[in-house]
Amino acid sequence: MTEEQTILVVDDERDIADLYTTWLEMEHEVRTAYGGEEALEKVDDDVDIVFLDRQMPSYAGDEVLSIIRDRGLDCRVVMVTAVDPDFDIVDMQFDDYLTKPVMREDLDDAVETMRERDGYDETLQEYFALTSKKATLEAEKTPSELQENEEYQEMVDRVEKLKQEADTAVASFDDDYDSLFQEFPGGE
């Protein structure tokens, strides 16, 4: 069983927001907002994860995301949308991207993934956010569109750099871990 999270579900389609809330509140504390303005009223330091619809009247999900980040709130944000992703997502500061229709399993998996990522350092969090964007774009765009887009290419370069940093950190950890067990009788 996963640790209970405080989750904010934001969607202007009440039926969808209520469905996500029903699914999630079985194991988590859930707040529901039916638009961007209400979301900004309900998001605070206690919120761990925001499931944020991208297309909403008055405050679009992109704007809400920007304000959440400007406020310095330390929460994971999962964009949940029917909008086919475009290269504009490269610069958006979300952690994951789900394309509707979203099933209960998708939400549960996203909660578990975001919970795990919350314990990572900033480098790993950025790495996983960028790999999510990369996979999302690769699923939607042709190879030639990807090859021709400068923002995408820069993101791929950044992903590779972060992967190398992460590999170095993990190798260092593995060395420390192995030496720790060699010091104790009965260790490896």
C-alpha positions as semicolon CSV with decimal commas, in nm:
position;residue;x (nm);y (nm);z (nm)
1;M;0,000;0,000;0,000
2;T;0,130;0,343;-0,091
3;E;0,167;0,630;0,152
4;E;-0,136;0,862;0,153
5;Q;-0,081;1,172;-0,057
6;T;-0,269;1,501;-0,063
7;I;-0,387;1,540;-0,420
8;L;-0,554;1,829;-0,600
9;V;-0,766;1,733;-0,901
10;V;-0,829;2,024;-1,138
11;D;-1,068;1,990;-1,432
12;D;-1,343;2,218;-1,559
13;E;-1,547;1,914;-1,663
14;R;-1,718;1,834;-1,332
15;D;-1,794;1,472;-1,422
16;I;-1,429;1,400;-1,496
17;A;-1,302;1,584;-1,188
18;D;-1,554;1,401;-0,969
19;L;-1,463;1,063;-1,122
20;Y;-1,090;1,117;-1,063
21;T;-1,168;1,233;-0,709
22;T;-1,376;0,922;-0,639
23;W;-1,101;0,695;-0,766
24;L;-0,825;0,869;-0,573
25;E;-1,001;0,938;-0,243
26;M;-1,012;0,567;-0,165
27;E;-0,643;0,589;-0,067
28;H;-0,561;0,961;-0,051
29;E;-0,681;1,296;0,073
30;V;-0,825;1,469;-0,234
31;R;-0,922;1,828;-0,303
32;T;-1,122;1,905;-0,616
33;A;-1,124;2,226;-0,819
34;Y;-1,349;2,287;-1,119
35;G;-1,130;2,554;-1,275
36;G;-0,800;2,734;-1,261
37;E;-0,902;3,008;-1,021
38;E;-1,042;2,758;-0,771
39;A;-0,727;2,547;-0,811
40;L;-0,511;2,843;-0,714
41;E;-0,725;2,891;-0,402
42;K;-0,691;2,524;-0,301
43;V;-0,325;2,456;-0,377
44;D;-0,087;2,508;-0,086
45;D;0,220;2,355;0,078
46;D;0,018;2,051;0,190
47;V;-0,056;1,939;-0,167
48;D;0,178;1,663;-0,289
49;I;0,041;1,607;-0,640
50;V;-0,175;1,814;-0,876
51;F;-0,361;1,649;-1,163
52;L;-0,412;1,953;-1,385
53;D;-0,633;1,980;-1,692
54;R;-0,463;2,184;-1,959
55;Q;-0,766;2,332;-2,137
56;M;-0,990;2,534;-1,909
57;P;-1,170;2,865;-1,944
58;S;-1,037;3,175;-1,765
59;Y;-0,715;3,019;-1,627
60;A;-0,571;2,756;-1,859
61;G;-0,372;2,473;-1,705
62;D;-0,050;2,621;-1,846
63;E;-0,115;2,943;-1,651
64;V;-0,205;2,757;-1,331
65;L;0,115;2,552;-1,363
66;S;0,321;2,868;-1,405
67;I;0,165;3,029;-1,097
68;I;0,217;2,713;-0,888
69;R;0,586;2,716;-0,982
70;D;0,614;3,094;-0,924
71;R;0,475;3,043;-0,573
72;G;0,755;2,795;-0,507
73;L;0,517;2,515;-0,408
74;D;0,699;2,184;-0,386
75;C;0,443;1,957;-0,548
76;R;0,450;1,726;-0,846
77;V;0,225;1,834;-1,134
78;V;0,074;1,591;-1,383
79;M;-0,089;1,753;-1,684
80;V;-0,405;1,560;-1,775
81;T;-0,548;1,666;-2,106
82;A;-0,712;1,586;-2,435
83;V;-0,473;1,830;-2,605
84;D;-0,224;1,652;-2,828
85;P;0,114;1,759;-2,697
86;D;0,325;1,992;-2,909
87;F;0,678;2,121;-2,872
88;D;0,556;2,391;-2,631
89;I;0,562;2,129;-2,354
90;V;0,943;2,129;-2,357
91;D;0,955;2,450;-2,151
92;M;0,661;2,370;-1,922
93;Q;0,754;2,274;-1,565
94;F;0,533;1,969;-1,516
95;D;0,643;1,625;-1,400
96;D;0,432;1,402;-1,622
97;Y;0,174;1,423;-1,902
98;L;-0,135;1,202;-1,932
99;T;-0,353;1,217;-2,241
100;K;-0,727;1,162;-2,194
101;P;-0,905;0,931;-2,167
102;V;-0,738;0,849;-1,837
103;M;-0,830;0,532;-1,649
104;R;-0,806;0,466;-1,276
105;E;-0,490;0,259;-1,323
106;D;-0,326;0,555;-1,502
107;L;-0,398;0,781;-1,205
108;D;-0,279;0,522;-0,951
109;D;0,041;0,464;-1,148
110;A;0,102;0,839;-1,174
111;V;0,053;0,884;-0,798
112;E;0,303;0,607;-0,724
113;T;0,554;0,746;-0,974
114;M;0,521;1,101;-0,838
115;R;0,553;0,975;-0,480
116;E;0,875;0,794;-0,568
117;R;1,016;1,093;-0,758
118;D;0,949;1,322;-0,464
119;G;1,235;1,157;-0,280
120;Y;1,480;1,216;-0,564
121;D;1,724;1,504;-0,582
122;E;1,662;1,787;-0,829
123;T;1,881;1,632;-1,099
124;L;1,685;1,306;-1,102
125;Q;1,352;1,490;-1,084
126;E;1,450;1,699;-1,386
127;Y;1,576;1,388;-1,568
128;F;1,248;1,201;-1,521
129;A;1,034;1,505;-1,610
130;L;1,233;1,553;-1,931
131;T;1,222;1,183;-2,023
132;S;0,844;1,197;-1,978
133;K;0,824;1,495;-2,216
134;K;1,058;1,322;-2,460
135;A;0,847;1,004;-2,462
136;T;0,527;1,206;-2,498
137;L;0,661;1,396;-2,799
138;E;0,808;1,083;-2,956
139;A;0,466;0,918;-2,937
140;E;0,299;1,215;-3,110
141;K;0,553;1,346;-3,361
142;T;0,721;1,199;-3,666
143;P;1,097;1,139;-3,659
144;S;1,148;1,420;-3,912
145;E;0,944;1,665;-3,697
146;L;1,155;1,570;-3,396
147;Q;1,480;1,603;-3,590
148;E;1,386;1,949;-3,720
149;N;1,281;2,096;-3,384
150;E;1,560;2,281;-3,206
151;E;1,386;2,282;-2,864
152;Y;1,339;1,905;-2,881
153;Q;1,703;1,851;-2,980
154;E;1,822;2,068;-2,690
155;M;1,598;1,870;-2,456
156;V;1,745;1,540;-2,585
157;D;2,096;1,677;-2,519
158;R;1,992;1,781;-2,166
159;V;1,841;1,435;-2,101
160;E;2,167;1,271;-2,206
161;K;2,370;1,503;-1,982
162;L;2,140;1,435;-1,685
163;K;2,156;1,060;-1,753
164;Q;2,535;1,072;-1,735
165;E;2,519;1,268;-1,408
166;A;2,270;1,019;-1,266
167;D;2,481;0,722;-1,380
168;T;2,785;0,873;-1,208
169;A;2,588;0,929;-0,886
170;V;2,448;0,574;-0,892
171;A;2,794;0,425;-0,959
172;S;2,930;0,621;-0,664
173;F;2,643;0,497;-0,448
174;D;2,702;0,137;-0,563
175;D;3,071;0,165;-0,467
176;D;2,980;0,301;-0,123
177;Y;2,714;0,033;-0,081
178;D;2,951;-0,250;-0,176
179;S;3,227;-0,121;0,052
180;L;2,980;-0,088;0,338
181;F;2,892;-0,457;0,319
182;Q;3,256;-0,563;0,280
183;E;3,333;-0,402;0,615
184;F;3,089;-0,622;0,805
185;P;3,126;-0,995;0,870
186;G;2,863;-1,180;0,671
187;G;2,842;-0,896;0,419
188;E;2,897;-0,945;0,048
